[in-house]
Amino acid sequence: MSKKPVHFLEVIWILVAVACFILGIKTAIENRMNNSLMFFIFTAIAITMYALRRYMRQNNSSS
């Protein structure tokens, strides 16, 4: 299996995490913290997905 699609997904997940974090901070500054909580939850989910994909890729490459 080619490693390009797997690496591409890692990059997408980290970009989603960064975008959600920036939007969360922007929303927290402009509005209340309750409105930005969703963005911070999505940030945590995206970071978790990035870490899982990276872990899976590294385990597959060492086999």
C-alpha positions, 0 to 999 in steps of 0.5 A, spaced: 500 500 500 502 506 498 504 511 504 502 517 500 494 517 502 496 515 509 500 521 510 495 525 506 490 524 512 495 525 517 496 532 514 489 533 513 487 531 521 493 536 523 490 542 519 483 541 521 485 541 529 489 547 527 483 551 524 478 549 529 483 551 535 484 558 531 476 558 530 475 556 538 480 562 540 477 567 535 470 565 538 472 565 545 474 572 544 468 575 540 463 571 544 462 567 550 466 561 552 460 556 551 460 558 544 467 556 543 467 549 546 465 546 540 471 548 536 475 545 542 472 539 542 473 538 535 480 540 536 481 534 541 478 529 536 482 531 530 488 531 534 486 524 537 485 522 530 492 525 527 495 521 533 492 514 531 493 515 524 501 516 525 501 511 530 498 506 525 502 508 520 509 507 524 507 500 526 505 498 519 512 501 516 516 497 522 513 490 520 
